């Protein structure tokens, strides 16, 4: 049984107010993955839990201030949009269900994951730093070539944090 909409509405608004596109049906998830072909997309699995409120959603908002950004920002709400969340997890085959969580998708495939275990107990700014590092590595324009997993382009960028998890 899904959470009541009045309960989750303010939690949805935290992301939709900054331009994150809500995916509420399986069809919307499929269309988003199709639209992300040849692009990058951050998929956020939103949640009612405290770590989503205090760390995950604020981290996403902070990360959106970076110079390099994914082409698309999308979200499904675990515990509310059951069909959409289930379909998103089908697109993330092989990755365990986790909420909250964030996945950077490139050309329809997940290349970076922050699962609940990477979110709990950490500050929003530390999580935002992980996201920005992933954006720099995956979303940058290097004539179509991204640095290899765990590498950072040779410039002023900070090294990859110890919490960065590439799934390439």
N, C-alpha and C positions, 0 to 999 in steps of 0.2 A: 504494500500500500504506500503510495507516494506521500511525502510530507505535504501539509496544507500549503497552498499557494500564498496565503497572506504571511506565512512564516518565512518563506524563501524569497518573496518579492524584494525586500531590501538587499538581500545577498546577491540576487541577480543584478540589481541596479548598480551595485559597486563596479561591476565589469561592463555592463552595457552602457553605462554613462560615459565611459572612456573609449567607446567604439568597438568593444569586443562583441562579435556577432553570436547571438544565442542560437543554438541548434536544438530544437525541441522535438523533432521527429527523426525517425530513421532515414526518411527520404532527404531531409535537410542535411544530415550528416553525409550521406552519399554524395549529394550535390556539392557540398563543401570539399570533400576529398577529390571529386572530379575537377572542380574549379582550381584546386591547388596543384594540378598537374603542371609541372614546369615551374612551380613556385615554392615558396616556403610558407608554412602555416604553424602558428602556435595553437595547440588544442589544450584547453584547460578543462579538467574534470573538477567542477566546483562542488562544494559540499557545505553542510550546515555546521560542521565541527569547528571548534575553536581555532585549530591551526589554519583552517582556511580563512577565517575572519582576521586573525591577528598576523598571519604570515603570508599565506599564498596569494590572496587577492591584493593586498598592499604591494607585494613583490612584483606582481604582474604590472600594476599601475606604475611603479617606479621604473621598471625595465622599459616601459614605453617611451621614456625620455631619451633613450640611447640613439646614437646616430644610425646604426645599422639595425633594422627591424625586419621581422618576417613580413611577407606580403599580406598575410591574413592573420587575424586574431579571432579564434572561435572558442566557444565553450558549450559543454553539456553539463547538466546539473544532476549528479548522482543522488538518488533518493527522491528525485522529483520527476525528471524526464527519463523514465525507465527505458523506454524503447530507444531513444536517442543515445543514451549512455551505453546500452547493450550493443548498438550498432557501432559506436565509436570504438568500443573494446574489440569488436570483430576486426576492425581496421588495424588494431594494435596487437594482432595475434602474436602469441609468444611472450607478451608482457603481462605480468600479473595485474589483476584489477587493483586499483589503488585510488582512494580519494581522500583528500584532494591530490591531484597530480597534474603535471604539465608535460606535454610532449611537443617537441619541435619536429615538424614533418617537412621533408623535402621530397619533391616529386612523388608524393603519395606514400612515402615510407618514413617511419619514425627514425630519427637520427640522434635524438637526445631525449632523455627522460629524467624528470624529477618526480620521484614517487613520494608518498606520504613519509616514508622513513628519511628522506632527504629534506623534508620540510619541518617536521616536528622538532621542537627544541632549538630551532635556529631563528635568527632574526630575519625580518622581511628584507633588510638591506643585503644580507649575505645571500639570500635566495635570488634577489634581483641581480646581484653580481654574477651568479651562476648563469642566469638567463642571458644577461648582456654578453657574457663570454661566449655562450653558445651562439647568439645572434652574430657576433663578430666572426665566428668560425664557419658558420653555415650560411648566413644570409648575405655575406659580403660579396662584392663583385670582384672576383679575381679572374676575369675572363672565363667565367663558368666553372672555375676550379676552386673548390674549398680546401683549406688546409686539412691534412689527415687528422684522424681522431687524436685528441690530446695535444696537437700542435697548435701553435699560435703564429700567425703571420709575423715576419720579422719587422716590427715597427715599434711604436710606443705602447702597444697593448700589454696589459698585465698577463702573467702566466696563468694558465688554467688552474682554477682552484681545486683543492683536493676533493671537493664534492661533485665536481663535474663528472657526469657519466655519459659517455658517448656510446651509442649502440651500433655504430658503424661496423 
